[in-house]
Amino acid sequence: MKKLLFLFVLLPFLASSQSWIPESSVWHYDYWNIGEVGFNKIEYTGDTIIGGHSCQIIVDTQFVFFQAPNGTTILASKNQFPTNYTYNNNDSVFYYQDNNFWLLYNFAADIGDIWLLSDDTTGGCAETYIIVTDVGNKTINGSNKRWIDIETNIGGKYYFKGRAIEGMGLFENTNSLHINSMFPQEVSCDTTIAVEYNNYTFKCFSIDTNLIYNPSGEDCEYLLIHQGIEDTQVNSFKINAYPNPASDLITFELDKISNYNFEITIYNSIGQPIITTNLDKSKLSKSINIHNLQNGLYFYKVESSINSATGKFIKR
């Protein structure tokens, strides 16, 4: 399949700044976890009525891939997640969770605005609130679109963080934000339990067959299209993290010199990034001070512009 380039297509939905998502919207998010990679394809498939609201039906399908011994990437499973429902009222977007509608986005919000996302406090969790940390505008196809940077409170039942733009939803990464997929992710509030969460990266947004935004330049379903072919973009290098367990310093070491710079990110047990640093392409290793981290399980991702590797370590 021909490699998809960064495209902007003039479509009617951009004419209305009050719209939520147009019919036939499709999102792709790549994800990684320990031992697997894949992507989620999220589709607005139709409409329904819930509680007197005209709602969008949003279907989420996950494609899971594993690295085969011969170095190829193979499709392992295709999972259907529970269907999501949203509706909008002017600047606000609501989503259906726990038999109630909760405010997900308010594109008229100001920095510092807070609203309740969930009152679920089971499992020792606190109520979940969304906090607006920044706001701005972005021009797409000549139309000015508002965006908001949002994050949830520590200790809440749900994790949700990233940049959302009106008419598209949560889709854009910035250097200071860690994105999850389209909807909040339930997390464990018990720090004694080690849970491996998927970590998502926005890939592309389409309306029907029209590609709207694809910053990576790759096929939206790259892994599916190229499965069974040796793939230099998935685990094409080896990374060693030592000592493991570690107390004060942990060193990340590549198996060979690369032509690309790397970014090293350490995540806590619920998938939140807590340390980010760079490894220069002229060097094989980088040591990071973890003395101030709490004891427990941590995950890491080492990635360049063309490949990545993941793993985990224990701080004690």
N, C-alpha and C positions, 0 to 999 in steps of 0.2 A: 504494500500500500504506500502511496506517495506520502512523504513526510509532510505533516501539517505545519504551516507557518502561522505566525502571529497575525490574526486577521480581525478586522472590525467590519461588521456587516450592518448597513443601515436598515433598521427594522422599526416598525411602528411603535413598539413598546417603549422606545426611548423618548417618545414625545410627551409622555406623562410622567412627571416626577412623583405622582401619588400612587402609582401602580406598585403592586407587590411583585409577583412573578407572572410572566405571560404563559399562555398555554404551551405545552410541549417543551418546557424548560428541562434541560438535562445538565447535571453536574457530574464531574469526575474528580475524585480525590484519591491520590495514591496514599498508601499507608505502609508502615513497617511495624514489625514486632519481632521478638527474639525468635529466630529460626524461620521466619516467613516474611513475605512481602505480598502486595496485591493492590487492588483498587476497589473503591465503591462507586457504583453507578447509581445516581439518584435521579428519579424521573417524576415530573408532574404529569400524572396519567389521566386525570379527570377531576370531577367535582362531586360534592355531596353536601347534605345539610346536616349539621350537628348543633343542637341547642339553638336553632333558629338562625344560625350563621351559615352562609354559603362558603364552604371550605374547599381548599385544594387537597387532592389526594396525592401524596408524595411517597413513592415506593423506593426502597433502598436495597440494592443487591450488592453483595460483596463477592469478589473473585479472589480466591486464595491461591498463591503460588509457592512452590518450594524449589530449592536448588537441587537438581539431580546430581548424582556422583560424577557424571561426565561433563559437568559445567553448564548444562542447559537448564532453562527455567521451564517448569511444567505446571499446568493447571491442576490443583489438588482438589478444590471444591468450589461450589457456587452456593452461597448462603443468602436466604431471603430474610431481611430484618423486618421487625414490626412496621406496619404502615404508619406514616405520620400525617397529621392534618394541620393546616394553617388557615387563617383568614386575616384580612387586613381591614383596618378602619383608618382612612387617611394616612397619617404618618406612622401608625403603629401596626405591628404584625404580631399576631397571637398564635400560639401553638398548643395542641391538645396533649395533655399529660395527666395521668392519674384522675381521669374523669372530669377534668377542669381545663379551661383555657387560661394560659399564662402569657403575660407580655414577654415577647422574645426580643423585638427591636422597636425602638422609637427613634426614627430618623430626624425628628425635631429636637432631640435631647441635647443638653449642654454638658460640658465637662463637669463631672462630679455628680450627675444625676444617678439615682439608684432606684431599682424597682424589684419587687419580689418575683422570683422565678419559680420557686417551689416551697411549700410549707412542710415537706416531708422531712421528718427528723429521726426516722428509724435508723438503727445501726449506730447510734451515738453521734449522728450528724446534726449540724445546725440547719436552720432554714437557709435556702440558697437565694442570694441576691445578685443581680447584674449591676455592675458599676461601669459607668462611662468614663474612660480615661483620656479620650481625645476625639475630636470631630474635625471634619474637613469636607472638601469637594474634589471630585475627579471628573475630568471631561472624557466621555466615551462617545465616539461617533458625533462629536460636536454638541452633545447634550451634557449639561452640568448635572452631576449626580452627587448626592450627599453620602458621606460614609461616617461610621462611628467605630471607634475602637472600644471593645468591651471585655470585661473579665468578671468571673464570679469570685465570691468571698472564700477565703480559706476556711475549711471545715464544713462547707456546704455539701449537700447530697449530690449535687451535679456540678460538673466542670464544663465551662464554656468560655472560650477566649479566642479573640481574633479580630479582624477588621471586616465589617459588614457594609455592603453598599446597597442602596435602595434599588429594587428591581432585580437583585441577584442574590442577596443573602451573604453569608459568611464565606468569603472566597479569597481573601488576599493576605499573604504573609508580609510582615515587616520584620526588621531586625530584632525588634523588642517583643514580638508576639509569637506565641505558639498556637497554631490553628488546630482545631479539631474539625470534624465533619460538619454537616449542615445543622445538626441539632445537639443539644447538651448531652454530655456523657455522664452516666451514673458512675460514681466512684465509691470506694470503700473508705470509711472514716476511721477504721481500725488500723493504726499504723503498724500493728504487730503482724498483720496479714500482708503477704507479698502478692500483689496482683500485677499481671503484665498487660498493660493497656496498649491498644493500637495508637500510633502517632500518625496524624494525617497531614498531608500537604495538598493544597488545591492544585488541580491539573488543568482543567478547562471547563468552560461553560458554553452551552449550545442552546439554540432554540430550534426544535425539530432537527433538521439536518444542517442548519446554518451555524457554523462555528463563530462565536462572538468574541471569546477571549481565551487565548492559549499562550501564556508567557513562556512555557517550556519549549515550544516549537516541536514537540514530539506528538505522535499519535495519541489521542485521548486514552485509548485502550492499548497502550504500547505492549504491555506484557502479554495480553491475549493475542495480539496480532503476531508477536514475535516468539511465542512459546515454542519450545523445541529447537530454537536456534541459539547457538552460543551467544550469550548476552554479556557484553563488557560493562553494562551499566548496573549489574546486580552482583555484589560480592565478588568483584574481580580482583580484589587484593585481600590480604590477611592482616589483621590487627591483633596485637597481643597487649593485654592490659595486666600489669603486674606492679607490686605483689597483689595477690588476691586470695584472701582478704587483705585490705590495706588499712593503715591507721592515719598516717600523716600525708604521704605523697602517693599518688598512683601515676604510673608512666604508661603512655600509649605509644606503641612501637609498630611501625609498618614493616612489612617483609621486604620492601624494595623502595627505592627512590621513585617518586612520581613526577610527572610533568605538571601536576596541578596542586594548588593549595588546598588544604583540608580544613574543615570546621569540626571541632569536637564539642559535643553537647552532652552533658550529664543530666539525667532525669531522676526525680525521686520516685518512690514506689507507686505513686498515682499518675505518673506520666507527665509531671510538670517540669519544664526545664529550669535548672537551678544554677548551672555553670556553663558558659559558652566561651570557647577560646579557639585560636587558630594554630594550625601546624603548617609551617612554611614548606613549600615543595622541595627545598634544598636540604631538608632535615628528615631523619627517620623517626624521631621520637619527640614526645612532649610530656613533661611532668607537671602535674596539677596538685596544688595543695588542697587537701580535703580535711584538714585537721578540725575545722569548725563544723563539719557536717555531723548530723546525728548518726548514731550507729544504726545499721540496717542495710537493706537491699537497694541498689541503684542500677540504673540502666544507662547505656551510653550509645551514641551514634557518631560515627566518624564518616564524613562525606565530603566529596569534591563536587565539581559541577557535572561529573559524568558517572560517578559510582559511589557506593556507600557500604558500610559494614556496621553491624550492631553487636552488642554483648551486654553482660551484666557483671557487677562485682559487689562485694560485701565490704562495708565500712565497719570497723570495730575498734 
